Amino acid sequence: MDDKSEFDAYRTTYKDTVNQSISFSGLDVDFFTKVKAVRLLDLLREKVGDPRDLSVLDVGCGVGTYHPLLGADIGTITGIDPSLECVMEGQSKNPNVDYRHYDGGHVPFPDDTFDASFAICVMHHVPPQQWPTFSREMVRVTRPGGLVIVFEHNPFNPLTRRAVNTCPFDADAVLLTKSQTTRHFQSAGLKDIEGRYILTIPALSKFPRRVDDVFGGIPLGAQYFVCGHP
């Protein structure tokens, strides 16, 4: 996330670039985006309340890929990203979202500002020495009783590693295990932390997601989530 110019360069070609790296799967990036958007909304409903009543922060939002899928179901969305070009692109496409440019370190909001915060496949772009700060900042700006959610790639899945290794803007990515992510958020003060592997099977609709959940405790899925309450 510190290499701002690289993400500036991909602001209009992000989807095509990812699709090239995952073409072997027979699925496209829109499918994986929808899976995580549905999971995110389910977690908010289950653990915080009606998403339509919530203020939510998207950390490392890029061009706001998830916001068209979430906008009708979440009260207010704020997106922050170190790439000014991506923030500007997102704002032009999603005028109802509040986008802010930030330095990738300090989140530019007071303590307890949001009901929930999330980061989707962002931490592997953050230099490992900054993972503790990244975690603390997400927790800091989320109110007590709210929810912090992170989705990440599963480094134990060989197809995930293949996709990451062939994606140009993932060249310097350092993948975190679910246990590493959990430890960082424990140290940052999250409580009632839980996590699950997802996408062991392509699962978007309700029944396939239930099947996918059966395998949620086994590190087979392409990705995983970790969440907890400040």
Steps between C-alpha positions, in 0.01 A plus 500: 500500500802725514555476122247762406617559143448133407136506608456839333603329175243222542207718602316447169630150417478332841218264403662388174833442674346283771292310247815407312660361817194288594395392151599138577214485756225551242363781720547874483575764761136610514402161642758519780401860571134404537587208730682727743237775480230249598718362782570850627131592515417172675766564765377855561141381542598216728744685725409872496151565365313608191772619256267777383546663840879474505793723407774287349863570407671324209877509563706471183191546286682550169253613234203392712441166331270377777299818547241454223417161655476638854357848455131405507544289815731712719409830660820690421826385346832679532799384298867581557801410288865609458452537124359843421428393142294204621309717747415745225389217271280357775342834575413556135322163483339496846396856593308382808817364664732726701852436368815621673865480407726391787864412558449127557587533868285721721130473416378862481202468736449530876464200729169310485380674182350200320266215583718265296817499295621252243799431276466260209822346368700803613732384779721296267592829331598656834867451594514237779661740746191719466243224566474584873432868425252414227310276742502752785372777277203297376412415860551857623251660262231234560266552796479251787250231409552563131681265265839485328517261204794397284487277193829361374651244264573158646872430447444125551286480186722426196257657252494819703878508495495446125265794450705728724828398335369589154335832593734794422393720791538210745870465421602622846201354688563314827210269577386463861362182649170513683682441829737792432209732427323381814808567716538853365139582580523342843799723571304799367226439759227315309277267701284202406717442196395235253592405149419260221649380174276569202485404134593137544227469237364784282224614733279803443138396554372381838527121465854492353611739777365257759701224339805726489454571872530127576866532397551835672731367769735329254766708317379396154310809390646755261445776757399554862356762729578604856268724701452621854360773725699796636 
